[in-house]
Amino acid sequence: MKTFLVDQNGYYGEFGGAYIPEILHKCVEDLRNMYLEVMQSESFKKEYEQLLRDYVGRPSPLYLAKRLSRKYGCKIYLKREDLNHTGSHKINNTVGQILLARRMGKKRIIAETGAGQHGVATATVCALMDMECIVYMGKTDIERQHINVEKMKMLGATVIPVTSGNMTLKDATNEAIRDWCCHPSDTFYIIGSVVGPHPYPDMVSKLQAVISEEIKKQLLEQEGRENPDYLIACVGGGSNAAGTIYHYIDDMRTQIVLAEAGGKGVETGLTAATIKLGQTGIIHGARTYVIQNEDGQIEEPYSISAGLDYPGIGPIHANLAAQKRATVLPVNDDEAIEAAYELTKLEGIIPALESAHAIGALSKMEFKPTDVVVLTVSGRGDKDINTYLRQGAAAKFPCGHPTYDCQA
Ligand SMILES: *Cc1c(COP(=O)(O)O)cnc(C)c1O
């Protein structure tokens, strides 16, 4: 049977693989040889499930959003990853990877981070497991994401500023890979999304797959069927989306909709719409769509949301888009801001800016009244409040006055 999951060689169609320097070959090969066996072992499953329940707070609720449903004329359920410990889905992955690192006898954890969310999720599990934690972060991002930097430090991590390139996520990732090359035997690299060389995209997908495993059970209980008509999630690298769709990926009864960051607009050059614009290339060890110029140089992506501005995309999603299994909708900055205000007003849920892109996809779709939609709210909006206040005020009150409508 045709599957959209990974094949024996680490590919999703023509995407994926492991394009790595010679020095990392053994590391990646060791991981590839061990990850399935470890993840399928009873001892791993027991510890992982226990931590997901008692530490992360799973299962996360599947909530029927009545007022949002009424607005869009269908039945919309929200998968509440925003309620997890540390505020997003990222902890599902870091809990799993640190258990794997310990079983492989690694002593030192490294990670890359852009907005700081993955850095915080990694520093959190390192504190939990008493392991050394080094987080690479672009200097520009360190300045933009002060609170997350302080959280990582409080959790005991060393945050190393990266000053190469544009000093953002792509550069931090390069630096983490360089570190890994220098310490291949004692270091485990915890990657934050379904990106990087095989087996990372598959390993992270499997660790996030708990999201769709729960959706199946919860939807059956609430709706009498396991399958929604639509699954909607935002994509940066694509891990919350991979988790949301994992157990439905080969089931054509469910349509998959991926919301990527349009930034100021796909045609403006200020965008992170990798699938719409990207061409096939190699980034961070995988063959996938990449935003690049004519010389194959990676272009700096832009999005108002720091969690979505990665210039690549997980190979699993590149293949879903190429095979037309998924519909990809770019959602621009202003549309995401509006969607965040809408969810807040209708349901009393302030979403992360990333998640607001998934909400923003709703107004670009057409639904039948009988349609059942499951949309993943990947994280909470606490970290984005300043952006919401600034952008929301600018949109509604052009004169900057918050208390009366200065347009009237
Ligand atoms: C990091 C992040 C994302 C983007 O990462 P994916 O791997 O695409 O899921 C989305 N939402 C939130 C809240 C995040 O922190």
The ligand as an ORCA input file, in Angstrom:
! r2SCAN-3c Opt
* xyz 0 1
  C       7.637     26.190     17.622
  C       6.201     26.367     17.515
  C       5.511     26.109     16.305
  C       6.199     25.714     15.040
  O       6.866     24.492     15.080
  P       6.317     23.199     14.355
  O       7.465     22.264     14.397
  O       5.934     23.579     12.976
  O       5.154     22.712     15.128
  C       4.139     26.244     16.287
  N       3.456     26.648     17.384
  C       4.082     26.915     18.552
  C       3.268     27.354     19.720
  C       5.467     26.789     18.650
  O       6.073     27.073     19.820
*
